[in-house]
Amino acid sequence: TINGEECHNEWEITFEEIHRNGAIAYAIFNYIRYTGDKNYLAEGGAEVLLSIARFWAQRITWSEARKQYVMLGVTGPNEYENNVNNNWYTSYIACWCLRYAAEAVAWVRENSPEAYAAICAKRSFDEQAETAKWLEIDRNMYLGEDRELGIFLQQDGYLDKEQVLVKDLDPAERPINQKWSWDRILRSCFIKQADVLQGLYLFRDRFDEGTLRRNFDFYEARTVHESSLSPCVHTILAAQLGLMDKAYELYLRTARLDLDDYNREVEEGCHVTSMAGSWLAVVEGFGGMRIVDGVLSLEPRLPEAWQRLAFRIDYRGRVLSVEATHDRAIVSCEGEPVEILLCGERLKVDGRTERSMK
């Protein structure tokens, strides 16, 4: 949107890709955990989260048949599936939003009573009643999984589809959105962009390595990456799992998306998302940057083709310069000393710190 109104021309995306509400909430969460600026909740963040939680609470449906809450009629991140029920990512991030909103308003109540009173008055907010409903939904939400395969189900009926793998597709048929009818695409198991894996990327600290690996192996084999949003997410997960050849292959697809015109659409313009995705693939993927228990963590893993990786980040008022080879990681800090995790070791960086790679 440019003017504040919905500008997309496809109803399946305009009205059904409601997981975007979760992305806004996650942006608030991510901003706070990287900057440490929790006061942002009192300054406006909590009010946004309240609106998002209210949206989810009225959009979710109670299923008498399942005796659980369900999410009906959505389009998940995978835009090769429209109007599905119980998209795992949408349902998961909705529940996370409800919990986070409850935590946020409680924090504002305890730490900024004036801001809390203003929110309650402006939004007619009854914290006890509304948050009780949010948490009840969270406790009783249906999240599809296949226990035999050990994976989360992208949506109801996904395994009813013919399970053809991307490696078995004729290259002449790619990209499928330019070669196939939408009827054929929607009936296929092929995934345009990270969907279940988008959730595992955002919340990867909540899942053990076995869960990450099973879902990655299953869904990567069925993802055609015909979106600029997709390969960077798969790169980061592959690097975390130590699948460095796959991570590098997907990084090149991110970085060279427009240069090599993978999706035969560069004539329509360059993809800003793949440019941001290239940075994410390098810094979060091969640089291993993330927040772990409120602390910045760096765990570099270089692809075989690279000898050295270096980048700089602004972290809580300091500039950190990170350099890594296949056997050493070096972090230099400009500004006050800061505590980080480097290659799994918790330490204080004051000036220059070096550690061997594990």
N, C-alpha and C positions, 0 to 999 in steps of 0.2 A: 504494500500500500504506500502511496505517496501522500495522499491527502487525509489519511485517517479513516477512510472507508475501504471496505473490501474491494479489491480491484481484480482479483483472479476471475477468469472466465469459465472455469469448470466447477460445477456444483459439488462434485465429489471431493474437491480440494477446498473450495470456499467454505462449505458447511460441515465437512466430516473430518478434516485433519485437525481435530481439536487437541491433539497432543502438543500443539504449539503453545497452548496455555502452560503446559508443564515446562517448556523450554524457558519461558519468562521467569517462572519461579526458580528454576535451576540457575538462571543467570544471577539472580539476587543471591542465592546460596553461594555460588561460586565466587562472586565478587567479594562477599564477606569473608570467606575462608582464605582467600589469597591476600586480601588487604588487611584483615583484622578489624575492619571498620564495622563493628556490630551496631553502632549507633544508627547506621543507615536504616535499620528496621524501624526505629522510632521516627525517622525523618521522612518515611514514605514507603519503605519496603514492606512493612507489615500490612499496611492498608491494601497494597497490591495483592499480597498473598491472601488476604481475607477475601477479596473479590474472586480470585482464582479458586479458592476452596469452596466458596458458595456456588460457583459455576459447576464444579465437579459434583457437589452434593446433590444438585437438582438434575444432573445429566445421567447419573448412574441409576440403574433400575434394579429393584428387588425381584429375584426369580423365585417364585413359589416352588417351582419344580426342582431347582437346585438347592433351595434354602440358602442361597448366597446372593450377593450383589453381582451384577453383570454390566458389561458395557456394550451396548447394541448400536449398530449402524454407524461405524466409523471407518475412516481410512487411516491406517497407520503410516509410519514413515515410508514403507514400501508402497510406492504409488502404482505398482502393478497389481494391487489388490484394492478394490473399492467396495465400500458399503459392507464391511465384514462385522462379525460379532466377536467380542472378546479378544481384540488385538492385545497381545501380552504387554507390549511396550506401553501402549496408551493406558491400560489398566494399572500397570505397575507405577508409572509416573504420577497417575492421578492419586493413588494411595499415598505415595511419597509426599505429594503436594499437601494433602490433607494433614498428614503428621507434621510436616514442616510449618505449615500455617499455624497449627495449634501451639507448637513450640515457640514460634515467633511472637504471637500475641501475648503468650505468658511471659516471655522475656521483656517485652515492652511494659507490661503491667508491673513487673517487679523493678525495672530499672528506669522507667520514664513514665511515672504516673500521670503527668500532665498530657503527654502524647497519647497515652492509653485512653484517658477520659475523652479526649477530643475525637479519637477514632470511634469509640462507643457511641458518642452523641451524634456524630456525623453519619455513621453507617447503621445506627440502631442495632448495635452488636450486643448480643447476649452470649458472652463467652461460654458460660457453663453449658447452656443448652446446645449451642451450635457446635462447639468442639466435641461434646459427647457424641453427637451424630457423626461428625467426621471420623472419629476414632472407631465408632461402631462399624462404619462402612469399611474402614481399613482392616479391621479384624475379620471381616466376613466377605471379603472380595474374592471372587473366583479368578484364579490365575491358571491358565491352561498349561499342562505339562504332559509329556509322555515319559512315564517312569521306566519303561523298557529301554528306550533310547537314551534316557537321562537328559532330555532337552526340554526347554520351554516351548510351547506351541505358539507359533506366530499369530495364529487366530484359529477359531473353530473351523474344523474341516481341512486344515492345511495338509494333513497326511492322507486325505482322500485323493489328492492330486497325484498324477503320474510323476514319480520321483526321478525325473531325468536330470543329469548333472550338466553343469555349464561346459565341462570339458568334452561332452558328447555332442554339443551344438555345432552345426556346420558354420564355420566362420563367415560364409557368404550370407548367412541369415542374421548377422549382427549389423547394427544394433536392432534388436527385435522390435523396438517401437517404430522403426521405419520399414520393417519387412513383414510384420504380422498384423492381422486384424486385432482390435482390442478384445474381441470375443476370445480369440486364441490366447492372447497374453493373460487375460484374467482367469482362464482355466488352467494355465500352466503353473508350475511350482516356482518359476523364476522370480527372483527378487531384484528390484531395481537398485535399492540402496539399503544400507544398514538399518535393520528394524529391531529384531530381538537383540542383535549385537550392539545397536545404539544404546539400549538400556544397560547392557553389561559394560559398555565403555563408561557411561556416566556414573554407574554405581558399582564399579568393579571391585571395590573393597568389601562389598557385601556378599561376594560369592567366592567359593574356594576355587583353586586352580583346575580341579577336575571338571567342575561345572562350566568354567570358562572354556576349557579345551573342547569338551563335548559339543557345546553349542557353536563354538567357532568352526570346528571341523564340519559340522552338519550344515550350517547356514552359509559359510564361505563357498562351499561347493555348489551352491544353488544361486549365488548372487552374481548378476551380470555387470554390476557397477556402471549402469548406464545413467548415472547421476554424478555430478561433481561433488556431492556431499558424502559419497560412499567410501572410496578406497582409503581415505585418511583414517577413518575410524577402524577399519580392518587392519591397517598398518600398525596402529598403536596397540591393538590387542595381540596381533601376531608377534610384535617385538616383546611384549610383556611375557608371552608364552615361550619365548626363545625360538620362534619359527622365523629365523632371520632371512632366509631366502625368500619366503613368502612376504615378509614385511617389506623387503627391498623391492620386490616385484610390484607390490601395491603402492609403495611410495613413488615409483617411477610413473605409475598410472596417474597418481595425483599430480605430481609435478609437471608431467608432460601432457596432461589432458588436452590442452588447447594446441600445444606445439605439434603434437602428432594427430590431433583431431580424432581422438578415439571414437567419439560418439557422432561424428559426421554432422556437427552443428555449429562449428566455430564461426561460420559465416554470420550467425545471429549475434555474435558478441563473445567476449572472453568471460570465463567463469571466475568471479571474485571468490566464490566459495572454495574453488580448488587452490587458489593462491593462499587463502587462510589455512586450508587443509594441508598444504605443503609445510607450512610453519608448524602446525600441530604434529604432523608426522615426524618432523625432525626433532622438535623439542620434547613433546610428550612421548613419542615413539622411541626414537633412538637415544634421546637424552634422558628418557625415563622420568620426566618431571611430573609430579603430582603432589597433592597434599595428603599426608597420612597422619591421622590423629592430631590434626591442627598444625602439623609441622611440614615445611617444604621438604620433599624427598627428591633426590636425583640419583638415578641408577642407570648410567649410560650403557648401551649395548650397540656397538657399531656393526653395520653390515660388512661382509667380507670385502666388498669393493672399495670401502673407505679406509683411509689411514688415520684420519683425524676429524673430529667434530668440535666446533666452537660456536657458542652463542652467548648473548647477554640478556638478562632479564632484570626488570625493576620489581623488587620484592620488598614491600613494606618500608619504603623509603631508602632502601639500599640498592645499589646496582651490583648484581652478581655476574661475574664472567665465568663461564663454564667451558672447560676444555677437556676432551677425552680422546684417548687412543684405545687400542685393543687391550692394553694392560694397565693404564693409569687414568685416573680422573682427578682434575684440578679445579678448585673453585677459589676465586678471588673476590673479596668483598670491598666495595667502596662505600664507606659509611660506618655506622655503629655495628659492632659484632652481632652476629645473628646465629641462632641455633637451627641446624638443618639435619636431615638424614642424608648421608653420602655413602652410596654403595652399601646401604643397610646399617651403617654405623652412625649413631647420634653424636654430634659434635658441634662445637661453637667455631664459626668461621670469623677470624679476625685477621685481615690481611689475606694471606694465601695458604690454602690447605690442599694437601695431595693425599690420595689414597689409591691403593692397588685395586684392580678390578677383581671381583670374585668369580 
